[in-house]
Amino acid sequence: MVAVAIFAVLAGIALPNIFGMLGTAKYKEAARGIASVLQDARARAVSKNLEHRVVFDVDLKRYRLEQGNKASGTASGDWTPVFSGWTTFQAGVEMSGTTGCDNSDDRSIQFNPTGTAQKEYICVMEGTTAKFKVGVTSSATGRVAILDP
């Protein structure tokens, strides 16, 4: 009987923490997915000597990797998807562009064959609250990072 009471107390303490971790898991997964495709875009740009970019459709909560047809200066209509289809976020996960996490315009983050990129961020959101910022932290190196908002 004492063991059951101790177990009940410990479960009461642990369950809120477990549910809190599960609640943030989908936002972490989304942030890691974005960081992974950004790193892939940079690696492909360097290895293929062609511009690559990740295009974000903010309204439809999706993104995809595209390849340009030049080392620099690819025209807007000359980008082709690297993979068919788009990657879509789980239900309840939103995204926003810009450093301030306050813009709903579509975005793209482009990588050059030298490994450089424009410094740009995409925010993983829960409603209007930013959970993570993912993007290029250094335009000179194209370094990709996941940051707290």
N, C-alpha and C positions, 0 to 999 in steps of 0.2 A: 504494500500500500504506500509506503514511504517512497519507494522507487518510482511508482506511478506519479506521485505528486511532484517529485523532483523533475521527472521527464516533462510533465505538463508545464512547469515553470520555465524550463530551458527551451521548450518548443515555443512558448509565448514570447520569449526574448528573441529567438532566432528567426521566426517566421517573417516579421516585418522587414528584417534585413535581407532575407532571401527574396522576398517580393520586390523590394527596392532594386536589387541587382538585376532581376529579370526584367524590370520595367525599363532599365537603361540599356539592356543588351541590344535591342533593335537599333538604337541610335549609334552605338559603338560599331555594330556590324555595317551600317550605312557609311559611317566615316571611314572605316577600314576599306570598304569596297571602293570608295572614291579615291582614297590614297593609293590603292593598288593600281587602279586604271591610270592615274596620273604618272606613277612610276613607270608603268608599262609604256605610256606614250613617250616619256623622256628616253627610255632605253631604245625604243623603236626608231625615234628620230635620229639618235646618234648612230645606231647600227645600219640603218638604211640610207642615211644622208638625205632624208626628206622630212619636211615639216610634218608634225603630228599634233593633233589637238583633241581635247575632250570637250564635247558639246553637252551643255546642260539645258534641258527643257524644264524650266522651273514649274510651270503650270501643271504639266503632266507627271512631274516627279520622276524624271528619268534622265539617263545620260548614255553617251556612246563615244567610242574612240574612232577618230577619222584620220586618214592619211592624205596629205597634200601631194601634188605632183611635181613640186620643185623643192630645192634646198631652202629657198626663201621667196616670199612674195607670191604664194599660191593665191590665185583669184578665188573669189567666194564660191563660184560654181564648180571648182575643180577639186573638191574634197570628196573622198569616197570612204564609206564605212569600212573599218578593218574587219569587223564581225557583223553578221546579219542581226538585225534587231537592236533593241535598246535594253539597258538594265534599268529596272524599275524598283523603287523603294517599297518596303512593306507598308501596309496600311498604318496611318497615323504618323508616318515620318514625312516631314516637309523639308524643303530646301530653299535657300535664299542666297542671292549673290552679294558681293562686295564685302569689304572688311567690317563694316558696321552691321552686317546681317539684316539689312533693312531694305533690300531691293528685290523685287520679284521679276525683273527682266531676265530673259534667257542669257546665258553666259557661255563662253568657251575659254579654255586655258590652253595656250599653244606652246609647243616645245620646238626648238630649232635644232638642227644637226650638231651644233656646238654644245648642246646640253642646256643652253640658256632658255629662259621662259619669262613671260611677263609675271609680275608679282600679283597674284589674284587669289581670292578665296571663295569657297562655297561653304555655306553654313548648313549644318544638319539641325533641323528645328523640330520642336514639339509645339505645334501651334505657332505662337509668336515668340517663344522662348528658345534661344540658341542653346544647343547642347554641345556642339563641337564646330570648330572652324577647320576646314581642310583646304590645303592649297600650297602654293609655291611661296616659301618664306624668303628665298634669295633669288632674284632674277639672274644674277651672274652665274650661279651654279645650277639652277633649276631644282633646288632641294625641296622635296615635298614633306610636309609635316601635318600632323593632327594636333590642333591646339584647343585648349579650353577657351570658351568665348570671352 
